[in-house]
Amino acid sequence: IASLMDQLAKLESIMMSITFPAGGSIYYAEDLKSLSGNSGIPLEGPFCIGPDVSIPLWYGRREQLDIFRGPCTSHFSYLFCLFSTRR
């Protein structure tokens, strides 16, 4: 069990060291473009970063709000995105 835990910890460390150019959700670039007309922020391969689809931004009546949900390229834009849904 200790060996398994060590392997999981190493994998988590590797995953947490990956940096992204913006905050949001990861999409296939082709899908995001066809669904929303937005190309997002490109990543390597077929992926991009687009609007955040986390629950706090979409829960309940918030899904009906016409607000910016990302991708956020700075901490300020992320906070603006998050707090603009608190009504």
N, C-alpha and C positions, 0 to 999 in steps of 0.2 A: 504494500500500500504506500509506503514512503517513496518508493521509486516512481509510482504513478503520480503522486502529489508533486514530486520534483519536476517531472516532465510537464505537468499542467502549469506549474509556476513558471517554467522556462517559456512555454508557449504563450502564456499570458504576458510575460515580459516582452516578448518579441512583438506581439500584437499591439501592446500599449506604446511601443516606441515608433509606430508608424505615424507620420504626420500627414495632414491633409491641408489643402489650400483654403478651405472654408468649412463652415459648419452647416450641416443639413443632412439629408438622407442620400444614400447611394442608389443610383438608378443605372439601368442600361441606357446609354445616351440616346440610342435609337427609339426606345420606348418613351422616354421623357419628351423628346422632340415630337413624336407623333401624337401623344396624349395632350400636351399642353402648349406646343409650339415653342417651348423654351428649351434651349440647348444646354442649360446648366453650366457648371464649371468642369471642364474636361479633366479626366484622370487618365492613367495609362490603360491601354486596352479599350474595351467597349464601354467603359463606365464613366459616369459623371456624378457631380454633386448637385442636387436640386433642392426643392423645398423640403423642409423638415416635416415629417409625418408623425412625429411623436404625439402621444395622447394629450399632453397639456395644451397643444396648439389646435387641437381638433375636437376635443371632448364636448359633448352636448351641443348647445346652440353656437359654439365657437366655429363649427364647420360652416355656418352660414355667413360669417363675417368675411368681407372682402379686404383682407389685410395681407401684408407681406409676411411670408413664412420662410424666406430664405431662397437660395443659400446665403448664409451670413459670412462675410469676409473679415469681420472684426468682432471683438467682444461687445462693443457698443451696439452694433447692428443686431447681434443675437439677443441682447437684453431688450432692445426695442421690440424685436419680434415677439419675444416671450411675454413682455408686459403689456403689449398692445392688445393681447387677447384677454386680459383680466378686466372684465366688465361686469 
